[in-house]
């Protein structure tokens, strides 16, 4: 019962963030892009909206162009007692189970079976910040942080830039939610030194398997790598027990066996795909986090925002935004500067190493120079998952240390550091146009979007001054903690609501006369479009129409060769395929 209050707070925050779903019936999926960007759907509203229904965010079309159709088809086939091995509706037929992102075996897919699919999808999405918050709260409490610190860390991670950018995909952050539960399980097992079997043994195996089946291989790779290093560190800390080592060997062996139903066909598809051909990482300016985009940790919309159609930075916004809130960032740096313990060292090191390999450093480029399999086709910006998680834990460690510290004036150092960055950004937006006049229009966007972070910074500074100026008391500490969590929620929710759409159910793959006509045609046939704005690739999956086109990161190289030869009108199957 002692933990019921934080759980209720996290539940309430999730309800608040998704209020449009609960109170207005809007779905957390960018279906407004379906009827705003593509024909024949735009034609349904052409009379009143000749240019299409206004849509919120052009950047996040992949949930409706990939994940939703694949999962919809997989569940449809499973409900009809068919193993979802093959997708006959895209690319003239292509693997479905093996493409991994269809996440056929994911345990939480049960929601898609027991609820109408669009409703089940919505619940699946809102479960992401809920589960991430709950699991991280219990992990942080288990490492002896006070309840307010644990609550802050859980809120920061659940609504961080990484989560906000990816949660409507239904795969990437579905993997991430299991990370803190994996860590908590490791802690519980290692602290008992494996002397007796407990529920945590099963929890570790279930959380690892669930994270793998959730549907995003690269995110799981980072989860697995960091959690394995964490396991080794804990095993070393608790006496290097041979029994414990044997126990974990059994668990990971079981994990490998259970998940083979997914990774064996996926590995086969990877080997048959054009994945290693269609990537050009070192020539792509957005493959790594650009150095200048580090300012997005302080001002997330300094380069604009795709939701307001004024993004002027390098492609793409969602890959680079790691914003965790101004106040939590101050606390994270406070922990890095002054908290000297193993927990801070581990997560501080994890943060810096992840950042080094996400930025265009020489170390980050080594896997691509040496063409290390799998790693050389994985975009390093996705390390934002580990970066934001580390910062979230560090912010909790920072608050815990701040509340216990006798010399609270040390908080001035991270305040001065972040304040200097804010001042430097203001100097740039005010005077940068004099140096380069071509930046004037863009700097006006940056200036406008710097006002709110500056306001949040000033409020944060005032909050941290209160315990320095006034005598310590339990009541003051409680007010301080509530203010810190409250300001963080206000900051991150504003950021999240701005980026993510909530849309009408009627916008989600509506029927049109054209589609009805095609569905009524008898016999076996395939369709093609001559313009990507007409029934774009994978939309046909939802309507059970067989298309020669498709949109998949794992497409068969032989099919790409066929299309290339067709386009070139000669037997030339050399890459690139475009």
N, C-alpha and C positions, 0 to 999 in steps of 0.2 A: 504493500500500500504506500510505502514511502516514496515510490517513484511515479505514482499515478499523476501527480500534479504536472511534472514536466511533460509526460506523455499527453496529457490534456492540452497543454500549451501548444505542443507541436501539432496536434490534431486540429486545434483552433486556427493555427497559422496556415495550415494546408487548406482548410475550409475558406479562410479569408483570401488566400491567393487565387483559389479556384471559384470565387464567389459567382462568377458569371456562369459557370457550369451548374452550380447548385441552385441559383436563384433565377437564372434566365434561360437555362437549358442549352447554352452555347457549348460547343465541343472544343476541346483543346487540340485542334488539328487545323492546319492551314488550308482548309477546303475552299476558302475565299479565292485562292489562286486558281482553282479549277474553273470557276465561272468568271474569273476576272482576266485570265490569260489565254484560255484555250477555247477553240471551237470543237464541236458544235454547242458547247455549254454556254458560251457568251451569247449565242443567238436566242437563248431562252429569255434573256433580259434586254435584248437589243432595242426594243421599243422605248424603254425608259432609260437604258444605259447603252447608247450606241458604241461607247468605247469599253464596255465591260463593267461589271460590278467593281467598285473600288476594293482593293485588297490591301492588307496591312503590311506584309513582308514578302517581297519577291525572292528573298534569299533562301527561305526554307520551304522549297517545293518538294524535296526528296521524301518527306513522310507520305505524301499522297502519290508520288511518282514511283516509289519503290516499296517502302516498308508496309504500308497499309494494304496495297494489292497483294503482296506476297503472303502476308499473314492471313488475309482474308481467304485466299485460295487454299492455303494449308489447312485452315480450320474447316473450310467447306468440304475438302476431301476427307479429312479425318471424321467429320460428322457422318459422312457417307461410307465410312469404314474402308477408306482407301488410304494406303500409305502415301503421303505427299512427296513422292520421289521426283516427279516430272511436272514441269510447267509447259503445257502445249500452246499457251497463248502469247508467248513472247519469243522473239528470235527464231521463229519457225520451230520452236520446241527447245527447251533448255532445262538443265537441272534446277530443281526447286529446293529440296532438302539440302543439297550440297552447297547451295549458295550462302549458307550460314545465317544471313540476315533474315531469312524467313523464320528462324528460331522455332523450328517445329516442335522441339522437345522441352521448351521452357515451361517450368511448373506453373508460373502465374498465368499461362495461357488458359487455364481453367476458367478465368473470367470471361474469355471470349466464347466459351462453350455454354456457360450458364446464363449469360446475358445477351441481349441483342448486340450484334457485333460492334456497332458504333458506340453503344453505351459501355460495353466491355473494354473497348479501346480507351475510352475516356477515363474509366476507373483505373486501368493499367497505367496511364500517364500520371494521374494524381497520386498513385501509390509510390511513385519514384521519390519525390521529396519527403513523403511521409516515412517510408522505410529507411531512407538514408538518414533522416533526422533521428529516428528512434534508435537505429543501430549505432550511430556515432555517439549519441548521448550515453548509451550504456557502456560503450568502449571507453569514452573519456572519464566517466565516473569510475570505471574499473581501474583506471590508472591513477586514482586518488585525486581527481580534480573536484572542486566543489560544484554544486548543482548549477549555479548560474554560469560558471565557466563552461561546463559540459553543455548546457543549453545554448550558449552563444556559439560554440564550435559546431553544434549540430545544425543550427539555423544558417550559419555562414556557408557550410558545405552544401546544404540542401538547396540554397538559392544563390549559389555562387555563379560566376560568369560561365563556367563550364556547364553547369546544370541548366541555366537559363538558355544557353545557346543550343543545347542538344535534347532537352527533355521531350519535345514533341516528336522526336524520331521513334521513340518506343523501343530502342535497342541500346544505344550508347550508354545512356544513364541507367538503363535497366541493369547493365553489367556493374556499374559503379556503386549501386546501392548495397551490394553484397560485400564490398570491401571492408567496411568497419566490422561487420559480423565475422568475417574471416579472421581479422586481427583479434577480436574479442575471444573467439574460440581458441586461437593459438595461445593467448594469455592464460585462459582458464586451464587448458590442458598442460601447458608447460609449468604453471605454478603448482599443479598437483603432482608434477613429475611422472605422470602416467601411471600412478600407483593403482588407480581404480578406474574402471570404465564409467563414464558419466554421459549425460545428454549432450555435452559439448563435443564429444567425439563425433556424434551423428550430425551435430550442427555444422561442424567444420566441413565434413564431406558434402552435406546438402548445400551449403553456401557456395562452395567451390563449383560444384556441379551446376547449380542454378546460374552462377555468374557466367560459366562457359556457354550454357545453352541460351543465355539471354540474347545473343545475336550480334555481338560486335567483337571480332577476333582481336583487333589491335588493342582495344581497351582492356580486354581480358588479359592479354599478354603483359601489359603494364601492371595490372592487378596481381597476376601470378608472380611476376618477377619481384616486385616490392614485398609482397606478403611472404615470399619464400626467404628473402633476405631477413625480413623481420623474424621469421620462425627460427632461422639459424642464430640470430642475435639472442633471442630468448632462450634457445636451447643451450647456447654457450653460457648465458647468464645463470641458468639454473643447474649448472654442474656437468654439462655434457653427458647426460645419462644415455647409456647404450640402449636401455629399455625404451626410453622416449624416442630415440632415433629410429628404432625398429618399428615403433608404433606409428610414427609419421610416415615411414616408408610404406607401411601397409595402407594407410589412408590415401596417399598419393597414387599408389598402384591401383587401388579401387577406383579412384577418380579417373585414371587413365582408361581403365577397362569400361567403366560406365559410359564415359563420353566418347568412346570409340565409334559408337553408332553415328556420331556427328562428325568427328574429326577425320575419320577414314575417307568418307565420300568427299568432304571438303578438301582434303589434301589432294585427292585425285583430280578434283575440278581445278584446283590451283595449278597443278602440273599441266593440265590440258588447256588452261586459259591463256589469254594475252596479257595477263597482269604485269609480267616483267617486260612487256614490250611497250605498252601504252603509257608508261610512266616516264616523265622527264624531270626528275626532282631538282637537280642542281641548276636547271635553267628556269625553274618556276619561282618567281619572286615571293610567292606566298607559301612555299614548301616549308620553310622555317618561320618562326616568329620574327618579323623584322625588328631590328633594334629599336626603332622609333615607336613601335607599338607597345613597348613596355610602359608608356605613359597611360595605357588603358587600365593599368592596375590602380591608377589614381583618378583618371577621368575617362570612363569607359567609352564615351561618345565624343572624345576629342576629335576624331576623324569623321564624325558624323555617325549616322545609324541607318541601316537599310530600311528600317521601318518608317523613317521620315524622308526617305529618298534623297538623302544628302551625304551619303558615305563617300568620302574622297580618298580613303586609304587604299592600301594594297589589298587585293582579293585574298581571303575573304574575312569579313568581320567576325563571323562565328568561330573561326579557328583561332583568333588572336585574343579574344576578350576573356581575361581571367579575373575580372573584378570580384572582390570579396567584400567590398565596402571600405570606406575610408577608416572608420573607427577600428574594425577588426585588423586592418592592415597595420595601423599604429601599434596595436597590441602584439601582433605577430613579430614586428621588428623589436618591440620591447623585450619579448622573450628571447629573441636571437641575441640582443645586446647584453642582457643581464641575467638570464636564467641559465645556470650552469648545471645541468643534470643530463642523464642518459637519454631521457625522453626528448628533451630539446635538441640534443646533439643528433639523435637519429633523424628526427623529422626536419631539422634544419639542414642536415646534410642531404636528405632526400630532396628537399626543395631546391637547393643550389645545384645538385647534380642534374635533376630533371630540367632545370632552367638552362643549364649549359648545353644539354643535348637537344633542347627545343629551339635555341637561338642558332643563327648561322655561324657557329664557332668551328674551329678546325676539328675539334673532338666530335661534334655532331655530324660532320661531313665524312668521317672515316668509314662508317658502314656503307656509304654509297660509293666511295672510292674503291673499296675492297669487294663491293657487290655481295655483301653478306645476305644469304637467302632470307626471305620474308622481311627482314629489317629494311632492306634497300627499296622496298615498295611501300613502306609504312610512313605516312606523313608525320614528322616529328612534332607538329603543332598539337597533336592529340595528347602529348605529354601534359597538356594543360590539366588533365584529370588529376595527375599526381601532384602537380604544382598547387592547384587549388585545394586539394585534400590536405597537403602538408601545411599550407597557410592557415587552413581552418583549424587544424590541431594546434598550430603555433599560436593562433589568436586566443584559443582557450587556455593554453599554457600561460600566455601573457596576462590574461585577466586574473587567473588564479594566483600568479606571482604578484601582480599589482595589489590585489586585496590583502595578501599576506605581508607584503614588503613594508618595512618601517620607514624607509626612505623613498617616499613616493615621488620625490622630485626628479628621480631618474627618468620618469616618463617624458621629461622635457627633451631628451635626446632623440627619441623617435619622432616626437612632435616637430622638432627643429628640422629633422631630416625630411619628413613629408612636407612640411611647410616650405622648405627650400625648393622642393620640386614644384609645388604649386606656384610659388613666386616666379620660378624660371619659366613655367608655362605661360603665365600672364605676360611676362616680358616678351616672350616669343610672339604671342598673338597680338600684342599691342605694337610691336616694332619690327616684326619679321617682314611685314609687307614693304617696309622701306628698303630692305635688302633684296628681296625678290618680289617684284610687283605681281608676278603671276600667281602668288599665293594669297592675294588680298581676299578674293571671294571665299576661298577655303578657310582662311583664318577667321573670317566673320562667323563661320559655323563653329569653329573650335572655341572662339570667344564665348559664343552663346552657351555652348555645352560645358564650359568651364565654370560657369556661375554656380550651378548646383553643387558640384564637388567642393568648391571653395566654401559654400555655406555649410555643408556637412562637416568640413574640416574645422571651421570656426566653432561650431556647436560642440564637436568632439573635444576641442581644446578646453572649452568652458567646463564640460563634464569632468575632465581630468583635473581641472584646477580646484574643483569643489572639495575633494578630500584633503587637498593640501592646505586650503585656506580655513577649513572648519575642523573642529575637534572630532575625532573618530567616535562613531557610535554604531550600534547595530542597525538602527533606523536609517542612518545616513548611508550605510553600506548597502542596505536593501534598495533605497532610492537610487543610488549610484548604479547598481546592477540592472535595475529595471530600465533606467535611462539608456544604458549602453545597449541592452538587447532591443529596446524599443526603437532607438535611432537606427540600429542596424537593420531591423525589419523594414522600417520606413524607406531607408536607402535602397535596399535590395529589391523590395517589392516594386518600387517605382521603376527601377531598372528593368525588372522582369516583365512587368505589364506593358512596358513600352515596346519590347521586342517581340513578344509572342501573341499570336492572334487567338481569339475564341470566336468560333464561327457557327452559323446556323446549320442545323442538320440537313436542311433542304439543299444546301450547297454541296453536300458530300456525294459525288458521283450520281447526279440526277439522270433520269432517262430523258432522251430527246427523240424526235421523230427519226433522225438519221440512225441512231443506235437501235431503235425499235425495228426499223426496216432491216438492218443487217442481222439482227437476232432472229428474224422470221425466215431468213433464207435457209433452204434445206440443202443437205449434202455437206461434204467436206470442202472447205475453201479457206483461203487466207486473205487478209486485207493488207493494204499498205496506204500510207498517206504521202502526198508529195510536198507537204509543208509541216515542219515540226510544231507549228501552232495548232494543227488539227489533230485531235485525238492522239496526244503525244505518247511515246513508248510506255508500255506497261498499263496504261489506262484500260486497254482492251482486256486485261486479266480480270478486272472487276465485272465486266460484262460478258465474260466467257466467249470472246471473239479472238480467233487465232490471227496473230499479226506477225509479219516478217521482221518488224523492228523490236527493239528492246533496250532497256537501260539498266545495266548491271555492272558492278565493278569486276565481276568474274564472268566474262563472256568467253565462249570457246574460240580459241585462236583459228581453228579450221573454218568456223563460220565467218570470222572476220576476213579470212583470206578469200572466201567465196564472194563476199560483198565487195571487197577491194577490187577483185578481178572484174566484177560486174560493173563497178563504177568507172574503172579505167578502160573497159572494153578491150582488154587484152590479158593474156595469162601472166599477169604480174601480181604476185602475192607477197611482195617484200614489204615489211613494215617501214614507216608507220602506217596505221590504218585510218587514223582520224575518226 
